[in-house]
């Protein structure tokens, strides 16, 4: 049994039962909150607003419940007042809406030790984001079921004059006991008075899922319908609307169909099209209107969604069994199982697949697409955004959208620490050459330093005030560069103080990299430019132009002579760092190129793209030497091992290890 420290700023709140003082921060442990609720785990840290805990209600035979603690980490009287108002509103909303069977009930709301708490029903199950991470994207019939299950909830809350304003996969749980979808987290909702006007500076919602009118301070029932449409898109495609929004703003929404993993009917596509209209006037105005159009569609004929996971497991088991029994044949009957609701009958539909089977088959259901794939390792519960590795190749770090960083003993391919502290996407990680210090930057507007050996946080570098989109560490381990909005900050890692601010970009700085001699910093930005900074003089020395769209990645060659850059225009450009002249433009990817890395000898450049491939480029010819492709998942980060013999790539929540030579 574990107990949680209730200090809202505690970096590691879990403690063993019987502990009187928190081992991480020294705060006295509260055995029972309000003499009733035993806090046993931290579920989430919303960053600047509240923390959510799993608890046991000792008055109800230790039944599990959720305790939300008001923990405002905000500055200014207005911001504090707004945070208190939102928290109180959540309690009111739950009291009002909890009568619906697919919304959590409110059990209690109280103050203790100068903190506010609300206690609500615990919903056992996985949220839709977790569900998708464990399976392939949804089929049309499954999205149909999702919409039919969720739209009546939205109709209910809208009739109560409430707008949720943060509908996304993480806030929708499939209840374990009956498979129904439950809508959670009403912390951002407000009473509806024709429209909801947000004060300047208020940021409610989640990037990618939030419609443009809500970003501008207004929200309507149709705003929730847009967010629901984005949730449906994500479940159909497996492509994060947040990442697309970061790259393209709302410009990508008109071409949403090209991102789908599975085909859908034109009639169903028209429903999604109207849900996803950027102009709210063109969107559905009510949940009833969406349901009416869905009811006019032909009935879905595919396997019901509640059985999909069981079907896949059954299908896999049967294929393994048949393959193990097969010795030599030219025809393998692949058995496809379908579970039928109501009658409970399991029937089999078979089709012939022409395939030569060796006389003594060794069936591997996870065969690599080519001989270069060494291994695939599950790493995070959400997308991997960044990879860092120590100079000796023994320690690896991965930063993820699941808000965590994992530190690996790489020779053993084993996680040794899971670093928790960020309250939002970890977008970038960088490691000191000796493998002892790790820096991380997050959408939660913080830069954190970690002791890799102990797994403990050392410090938070100031207050970013802007989302930290990129960072890099000098090769001597003395300076950290961070991209924050359209500025770059330089930090002394010895004093942990800011030493300079570099200004010149007009849009978000997506990538920063040091030259090997640490005299130059190079940055790439959404403004389509690459800037070269003289670090001795702390000034801009060159600007490279040529990319036609936003730049996402820049990297410096090991000899310090070449800069490689890539981005949304699907090209890689090579530049002479000293002269600023363009050397070559490399083409071959069919989607945004988001990650680059040179081999230690500088003879090969690797590129990772949202087209699902990693390409190796021979820089003596500027031609593709090899292409690695595991599946349709987007490649989100790459890094060569210091030996140059292997390359590590991140795709969704997996790590792939590739052999760079036969």
C-alpha positions in Angstrom: 0.0 0.0 0.0 1.3 3.5 -0.9 0.3 6.9 0.3 0.5 10.2 -1.5 2.0 13.4 -0.3 -0.5 16.3 -0.8 2.1 19.0 -1.3 1.0 20.2 -4.8 4.6 20.9 -5.8 6.1 17.6 -4.6 8.1 16.1 -7.5 7.6 12.5 -6.3 4.5 12.2 -4.1 4.3 8.4 -3.6 5.4 7.1 -0.2 5.3 3.8 1.6 2.4 3.2 4.0 3.4 4.3 7.5 5.7 7.1 6.3 5.1 10.2 8.4 7.1 12.7 6.3 7.3 12.7 2.5 10.7 11.3 1.4 10.8 13.7 -1.6 9.8 17.1 0.0 9.5 16.6 3.7 5.8 17.5 4.0 3.9 15.7 6.7 1.8 12.8 5.2 -2.0 13.1 5.6 -3.1 9.5 6.3 -6.8 10.3 5.7 -8.1 13.4 4.0 -11.1 14.7 5.8 -10.8 11.6 8.0 -12.2 9.6 5.2 -10.2 9.5 2.0 -6.9 7.6 1.8 -4.9 9.1 -1.1 -3.0 6.2 -2.8 -1.7 7.4 -6.2 -1.2 10.5 -8.4 -3.4 10.2 -11.5 -2.5 13.5 -13.2 -1.0 17.0 -12.8 -2.9 19.5 -14.8 -0.1 22.0 -14.6 -0.9 25.4 -13.0 -4.4 24.4 -11.9 -4.9 21.1 -10.0 -3.7 17.6 -9.2 -5.9 14.5 -9.4 -5.4 11.5 -7.1 -6.7 8.0 -6.8 -8.2 7.5 -3.4 -10.0 5.0 -1.2 -13.2 5.9 0.7 -12.8 4.2 4.1 -16.5 4.9 4.9 -17.5 2.8 1.9 -15.4 -0.3 2.4 -12.4 1.3 0.6 -14.3 1.8 -2.7 -12.1 3.8 -5.1 -12.8 7.4 -5.9 -11.0 10.4 -7.5 -9.9 13.4 -5.4 -9.1 16.6 -7.3 -7.0 19.1 -5.4 -7.0 22.8 -6.2 -3.3 23.7 -6.6 -2.9 26.9 -8.5 0.6 27.6 -9.7 -0.3 30.9 -11.3 0.8 34.5 -10.7 -1.3 37.5 -10.3 -4.6 38.2 -8.6 -6.7 37.9 -11.7 -5.2 34.5 -12.7 -5.7 33.1 -9.1 -9.3 34.3 -9.1 -9.9 32.8 -12.5 -8.4 29.4 -11.3 -10.6 29.4 -8.2 -13.6 30.2 -10.3 -12.9 27.3 -12.7 -12.4 24.8 -9.9 -15.6 25.8 -8.1 -17.4 25.7 -11.5 -16.3 22.1 -12.0 -17.9 21.1 -8.7 -21.1 22.9 -9.6 -21.1 21.3 -13.0 -20.6 17.8 -11.6 -23.3 18.3 -9.1 -25.6 19.4 -11.9 -24.6 16.9 -14.5 -23.8 13.8 -12.4 -27.3 12.5 -12.8 -26.3 11.4 -16.3 -25.1 7.8 -16.2 -22.1 8.6 -18.5 -20.8 11.6 -16.4 -19.0 11.0 -13.1 -20.9 11.8 -9.9 -19.8 14.4 -7.4 -19.4 12.9 -3.9 -17.9 15.8 -1.9 -16.5 19.4 -2.1 -14.6 20.8 0.8 -11.6 22.9 2.1 -8.8 21.5 4.3 -5.4 22.9 5.2 -6.1 26.0 3.0 -6.6 23.8 -0.1 -9.9 23.0 -2.0 -10.8 19.5 -2.9 -13.6 17.8 -4.8 -14.3 14.0 -4.7 -15.9 12.3 -7.6 -16.8 8.9 -8.9 -13.8 6.8 -10.2 -14.4 5.3 -13.7 -12.5 2.1 -14.2 -11.3 1.7 -17.7 -9.0 3.2 -20.4 -9.4 6.5 -22.1 -9.6 6.5 -25.9 -6.0 7.6 -26.3 -4.8 4.6 -24.3 -7.1 2.3 -26.2 -5.8 3.5 -29.6 -2.2 3.0 -28.4 -2.9 -0.7 -28.0 -4.5 -1.4 -31.3 -4.9 -0.2 -34.9 -7.0 2.8 -35.9 -10.8 2.5 -35.7 -12.9 1.4 -38.6 -16.0 3.4 -39.8 -18.5 1.3 -37.8 -16.5 1.8 -34.6 -16.5 5.6 -35.1 -20.2 5.4 -35.8 -20.7 3.6 -32.5 -18.5 6.2 -30.7 -20.5 9.1 -32.1 -23.9 7.5 -31.2 -22.7 6.9 -27.7 -21.2 10.4 -27.1 -23.7 12.7 -28.8 -26.5 12.1 -26.4 -24.1 13.1 -23.6 -23.4 16.4 -25.4 -27.1 16.9 -26.0 -27.7 16.5 -22.3 -25.0 19.0 -21.1 -25.9 21.6 -23.8 -29.5 21.5 -22.7 -28.2 22.2 -19.2 -26.5 25.3 -20.7 -23.0 23.9 -20.3 -20.2 23.6 -22.8 -17.5 21.1 -22.0 -14.7 22.9 -24.1 -12.1 20.2 -23.7 -13.4 17.1 -25.5 -10.5 14.9 -26.6 -9.5 11.2 -26.4 -7.9 11.6 -23.0 -11.2 12.9 -21.5 -13.3 10.0 -22.8 -13.1 6.7 -20.8 -14.5 3.4 -22.0 -16.1 2.1 -18.8 -14.7 -1.4 -18.0 -18.0 -2.8 -16.6 -20.2 -2.2 -19.6 -18.1 -0.7 -22.4 -20.0 2.6 -22.5 -18.1 5.8 -23.0 -17.9 8.3 -20.1 -17.1 12.0 -20.5 -14.8 13.3 -17.8 -13.0 16.5 -16.8 -15.5 19.4 -16.6 -12.8 21.7 -15.2 -12.9 24.0 -18.2 -16.6 24.1 -18.7 -18.8 27.2 -17.9 -22.4 28.2 -17.9 -23.6 29.1 -21.4 -25.0 32.6 -21.8 -25.6 32.5 -25.6 -21.8 32.6 -26.0 -18.9 32.1 -23.6 -16.5 35.0 -23.5 -13.0 34.2 -22.2 -10.9 37.0 -20.8 -7.8 37.8 -22.7 -5.0 35.4 -21.7 -7.4 32.6 -20.8 -6.4 29.4 -22.7 -9.0 26.7 -22.3 -9.0 23.6 -24.4 -6.3 21.4 -26.1 -4.4 22.4 -29.2 -5.6 20.6 -32.3 -9.0 19.7 -30.7 -10.0 23.3 -30.0 -11.9 25.2 -32.7 -10.8 28.6 -33.8 -13.6 30.5 -32.2 -12.8 29.0 -28.8 -9.1 30.0 -29.3 -10.4 33.5 -30.0 -12.4 33.6 -26.7 -15.9 32.3 -27.8 -17.5 28.9 -27.5 -20.8 27.4 -28.6 -22.4 24.0 -28.6 -20.9 23.5 -32.1 -17.5 24.1 -30.5 -17.9 20.8 -28.6 -19.0 19.1 -31.9 -15.8 20.3 -33.6 -13.7 18.7 -30.8 -15.8 15.5 -31.0 -15.1 15.5 -34.8 -11.4 15.8 -34.2 -11.6 13.0 -31.7 -13.3 10.8 -34.3 -10.6 11.8 -36.9 -7.8 10.8 -34.4 -9.3 7.5 -33.7 -9.8 6.8 -37.5 -6.3 7.9 -38.5 -4.0 7.5 -35.5 -2.6 11.0 -36.5 -2.5 13.5 -33.7 -4.5 16.7 -34.5 -2.2 18.5 -32.0 0.9 17.8 -34.1 -0.9 18.8 -37.3 -2.0 22.0 -35.7 1.5 22.8 -34.6 2.7 22.4 -38.1 -0.1 23.8 -40.2 -2.5 25.7 -37.9 -6.0 25.2 -39.1 -4.9 25.0 -42.7 -4.7 21.2 -42.7 -8.3 20.6 -41.7 -9.7 20.9 -45.3 -7.6 17.9 -46.3 -8.2 15.7 -43.3 -9.2 12.7 -45.5 -5.7 12.1 -46.8 -4.5 11.2 -43.3 -7.0 8.3 -42.8 -5.6 4.8 -42.3 -8.9 3.1 -43.3 -11.4 3.9 -46.1 -14.8 5.3 -45.1 -18.0 5.7 -47.1 -18.7 9.0 -48.7 -22.0 9.4 -46.7 -20.1 9.0 -43.4 -17.3 11.3 -44.6 -19.8 14.0 -45.2 -20.9 13.9 -41.6 -17.3 14.2 -40.4 -16.7 17.0 -43.0 -19.5 19.0 -41.4 -18.3 18.4 -37.9 -14.8 19.6 -38.9 -15.8 22.9 -40.5 -13.4 25.6 -39.3 -16.1 28.3 -39.6 -18.6 27.5 -36.9 -21.4 28.8 -38.9 -21.0 26.0 -41.4 -20.7 23.4 -38.7 -23.5 21.3 -37.1 -25.2 23.5 -34.5 -26.6 20.7 -32.3 -26.0 17.1 -31.3 -29.5 16.3 -32.5 -28.6 17.4 -36.0 -25.6 15.1 -36.1 -27.7 12.2 -34.8 -30.3 12.8 -37.4 -27.8 12.6 -40.2 -26.2 9.4 -38.7 -29.6 7.8 -38.5 -30.1 8.3 -42.2 -26.9 6.4 -43.0 -26.9 2.7 -44.0 -26.5 0.5 -40.9 -22.8 -0.4 -40.2 -22.1 -3.9 -41.2 -18.7 -4.5 -39.7 -17.8 -6.2 -36.5 -19.1 -4.3 -33.4 -16.4 -2.2 -31.7 -16.8 -3.8 -28.3 -15.5 -7.1 -29.8 -12.6 -5.8 -31.9 -9.9 -6.4 -29.4 -11.2 -9.9 -28.5 -11.5 -10.7 -32.3 -7.9 -9.7 -32.9 -6.6 -11.8 -30.1 -8.7 -14.8 -31.2 -7.6 -14.4 -34.8 -4.0 -14.2 -33.8 -4.3 -17.4 -31.7 -5.9 -19.3 -34.5 -3.4 -18.3 -37.1 -0.6 -19.3 -34.8 -2.2 -22.7 -34.2 -2.8 -23.4 -37.9 0.7 -22.3 -38.8 2.2 -24.5 -36.2 0.3 -27.5 -37.6 1.1 -26.8 -41.2 4.2 -28.6 -42.7 4.2 -28.2 -46.5 1.4 -26.7 -48.5 0.8 -24.0 -51.1 -2.4 -22.9 -49.6 -2.9 -21.5 -46.0 -6.5 -21.0 -44.9 -6.5 -17.9 -42.9 -9.3 -18.1 -40.4 -11.2 -14.9 -39.6 -13.4 -15.0 -36.6 -16.5 -12.9 -36.2 -18.4 -12.7 -32.9 -22.1 -12.2 -33.3 -24.0 -10.1 -30.7 -27.2 -11.5 -29.3 -27.0 -15.1 -30.5 -23.6 -15.6 -29.0 -22.6 -17.7 -32.0 -18.9 -17.8 -33.0 -18.7 -18.5 -36.7 -15.8 -18.7 -39.1 -15.4 -17.2 -42.5 -12.4 -18.5 -44.5 -10.6 -17.3 -47.6 -7.7 -18.8 -49.4 -4.4 -17.0 -49.5 -1.7 -18.3 -51.9 1.5 -18.6 -49.9 4.4 -21.1 -50.0 5.0 -22.5 -46.5 8.4 -24.1 -45.8 8.4 -27.8 -44.8 9.3 -26.9 -41.2 7.9 -23.4 -40.8 9.1 -20.9 -38.2 6.2 -18.5 -38.1 7.0 -14.9 -36.8 3.9 -12.8 -36.8 6.1 -9.7 -36.3 8.4 -10.2 -39.2 10.5 -7.1 -40.1 9.9 -5.6 -43.5 13.6 -6.1 -44.2 16.7 -7.5 -42.6 17.8 -4.2 -41.1 15.2 -4.1 -38.3 16.8 -5.5 -35.2 14.1 -5.0 -32.6 10.9 -3.1 -31.8 10.4 -2.0 -28.1 7.2 -0.6 -26.5 8.4 2.6 -24.8 5.7 5.1 -23.9 1.9 5.3 -23.7 1.9 8.2 -26.2 4.0 9.6 -29.0 7.8 9.8 -28.6 8.9 13.3 -29.5 12.6 13.3 -28.8 15.6 11.0 -28.3 19.0 11.7 -26.7 21.9 9.4 -26.1 25.1 9.6 -24.1 28.5 9.9 -25.8 29.5 6.4 -24.8 26.2 5.0 -26.0 25.2 3.4 -22.7 22.4 5.7 -21.7 19.3 6.7 -23.8 16.5 9.1 -23.0 13.1 9.4 -24.7 10.7 12.3 -24.2 7.0 11.7 -24.9 3.5 13.2 -25.2 2.6 11.1 -22.1 4.4 13.8 -20.0 7.2 11.5 -19.0 10.9 10.9 -19.9 12.3 7.4 -19.8 16.0 6.8 -19.1 17.3 3.5 -20.5 20.3 1.3 -19.9 20.8 0.9 -23.6 23.1 -2.2 -23.7 20.4 -4.0 -21.7 17.5 -2.1 -23.5 16.0 -1.7 -20.1 14.2 1.3 -18.5 16.1 2.4 -15.3 14.1 5.6 -14.5 10.7 7.1 -15.5 11.0 10.8 -14.9 7.8 12.5 -13.9 7.3 16.2 -13.2 6.1 17.7 -16.5 2.4 18.3 -16.8 2.2 18.4 -20.6 4.0 17.0 -23.7 7.8 16.6 -23.4 8.9 18.0 -26.7 12.7 17.9 -26.4 15.4 16.2 -24.3 19.2 16.7 -24.4 21.9 14.8 -22.5 25.4 15.9 -21.3 28.3 14.1 -22.9 29.1 12.2 -19.7 25.6 10.9 -19.5 25.0 12.3 -16.0 22.7 15.3 -16.7 19.5 15.5 -18.7 17.6 18.6 -19.8 13.9 18.5 -20.9 11.6 21.1 -22.4 7.8 20.8 -22.4 4.6 22.4 -23.5 4.0 23.1 -19.8 6.4 26.0 -20.2 9.1 24.6 -18.0 12.8 23.5 -18.5 13.8 20.8 -16.1 17.2 19.4 -15.2 17.6 15.8 -14.0 20.3 13.7 -12.4 20.3 10.6 -14.6 22.0 8.3 -12.1 19.4 8.9 -9.4 16.4 9.8 -11.6 15.8 12.9 -9.4 15.0 16.4 -10.6 17.8 18.8 -9.9 16.2 22.1 -10.9 13.7 24.0 -13.0 15.3 26.8 -15.0 13.4 30.0 -14.4 9.9 30.3 -15.8 9.7 30.0 -19.5 6.3 31.8 -19.9 6.2 30.2 -23.4 6.0 26.6 -24.5 9.5 25.1 -24.8 9.6 23.7 -28.3 13.3 22.8 -28.6 16.6 22.5 -26.7 20.2 21.5 -27.2 23.2 21.1 -24.9 26.7 22.2 -25.8 29.3 19.4 -26.3 31.2 20.5 -23.2 28.0 20.3 -21.1 28.3 24.0 -20.0 25.5 25.7 -22.0 21.8 24.9 -22.7 20.0 26.5 -25.5 16.2 26.5 -25.5 13.7 27.6 -28.1 10.7 29.3 -26.5 8.2 30.8 -28.9 10.2 32.9 -31.4 13.1 33.5 -29.0 16.2 31.5 -27.9 17.5 31.6 -24.4 21.0 30.5 -23.3 21.5 29.0 -19.8 24.5 28.3 -17.7 24.3 24.7 -16.5 26.8 25.5 -13.8 24.9 28.4 -12.2 21.4 27.4 -13.6 20.9 31.0 -14.6 19.9 32.6 -17.9 22.9 34.2 -19.6 21.5 35.5 -22.9 18.3 36.0 -25.0 18.7 35.7 -28.8 16.0 37.5 -30.9 15.5 37.5 -34.6 13.0 34.8 -35.6 9.4 35.9 -36.2 7.8 32.5 -35.5 8.3 29.4 -33.3 11.8 28.1 -33.0 11.4 24.4 -33.7 15.0 23.2 -33.5 18.4 24.4 -32.1 21.9 22.8 -32.5 25.4 23.7 -31.5 28.5 23.5 -33.7 31.0 20.9 -32.4 33.3 23.7 -31.2 30.4 25.4 -29.3 31.2 28.7 -31.0 28.0 28.7 -33.1 24.3 28.0 -32.5 22.0 27.2 -35.4 18.2 27.5 -35.2 15.4 26.6 -37.5 11.9 28.2 -37.3 8.4 28.2 -38.5 9.3 31.5 -40.2 11.1 29.3 -42.9 14.5 30.6 -42.0 17.7 29.1 -40.5 19.7 31.5 -38.4 23.3 31.2 -37.4 24.3 32.8 -34.1 27.9 33.8 -32.9 27.9 32.7 -29.3 31.0 34.7 -28.4 29.4 37.9 -29.4 25.8 36.7 -28.7 24.6 38.1 -32.0 23.1 36.9 -35.3 25.7 36.4 -38.0 23.8 34.7 -40.9 20.3 33.8 -42.1 19.7 31.0 -44.6 16.6 31.0 -46.8 15.3 28.5 -49.3 12.7 26.4 -47.6 9.2 27.1 -48.9 7.4 26.0 -45.7 8.0 25.7 -42.0 11.4 24.3 -40.8 11.2 21.6 -38.1 14.7 20.2 -37.8 18.3 21.4 -38.1 21.5 19.5 -37.3 25.2 20.3 -37.6 27.7 17.8 -39.1 30.4 16.3 -36.8 33.1 18.4 -38.6 31.1 21.6 -38.2 31.1 22.3 -41.9 27.6 21.4 -43.0 24.1 22.2 -41.7 21.2 20.0 -42.7 17.7 21.3 -42.4 14.2 19.9 -43.1 10.6 20.5 -42.6 7.1 20.7 -44.0 8.1 21.2 -47.6 9.3 17.5 -47.6 12.9 18.4 -48.6 16.3 18.3 -46.8 18.7 21.1 -47.6 22.4 21.1 -47.0 24.3 24.3 -46.3 27.9 25.3 -46.0 28.0 26.7 -42.5 30.9 29.2 -43.2 29.7 30.7 -46.4 25.9 30.2 -46.0 25.7 28.8 -49.5 23.2 26.0 -50.4 25.0 22.8 -51.3 22.2 20.5 -52.2 18.5 19.8 -51.9 17.5 16.1 -51.1 14.1 14.9 -52.2 12.4 11.5 -51.6 10.1 11.8 -48.6 6.4 12.3 -49.2 5.5 14.1 -45.9 7.0 16.5 -43.4 10.6 15.5 -42.3 10.7 16.1 -38.6 14.1 14.6 -37.4 17.7 14.5 -38.8 21.0 13.1 -37.5 24.5 12.6 -38.9 26.6 9.4 -38.4 29.6 10.1 -36.2 31.9 10.0 -39.3 29.6 12.6 -41.1 29.3 10.5 -44.2 25.7 9.6 -43.8 22.6 11.6 -42.9 19.4 10.0 -41.6 16.0 11.6 -41.9 12.7 10.6 -40.2 9.4 11.6 -41.7 5.7 11.5 -41.1 5.5 9.4 -44.3 6.5 6.5 -42.0 10.0 6.0 -43.3 13.6 6.6 -42.2 16.0 7.3 -45.1 19.8 7.1 -45.0 21.5 9.5 -47.4 25.0 8.9 -48.8 26.5 12.4 -48.6 29.2 11.6 -51.2 26.5 11.3 -53.8 23.5 13.0 -52.0 21.4 9.9 -52.9 19.3 7.6 -50.8 21.4 4.7 -49.7 18.6 2.9 -47.8 15.0 3.3 -46.7 13.6 1.7 -43.5 9.9 1.3 -43.0 8.2 -0.7 -40.3 4.5 0.2 -40.8 2.3 3.2 -41.6 3.2 4.9 -38.3 4.9 8.3 -38.6 8.5 8.5 -37.6 8.8 11.2 -35.0 12.4 11.1 -33.8 15.7 9.5 -34.8 19.2 9.2 -33.3 22.3 7.3 -34.3 24.1 5.3 -31.7 27.7 6.7 -31.3 29.1 3.6 -32.8 27.3 4.5 -36.1 26.3 0.8 -36.5 22.7 1.2 -35.3 20.0 3.9 -35.5 17.1 4.3 -33.1 13.8 5.7 -34.3 10.6 6.6 -32.5 7.2 6.0 -34.1 4.1 6.6 -32.0 4.9 4.9 -28.7 7.5 2.5 -30.0 11.3 2.5 -30.5 12.7 0.7 -33.5 16.3 -0.3 -33.6 17.9 -0.5 -37.1 21.1 -2.1 -38.3 22.7 0.6 -40.6 24.9 -2.0 -42.4 24.2 -5.6 -43.5 
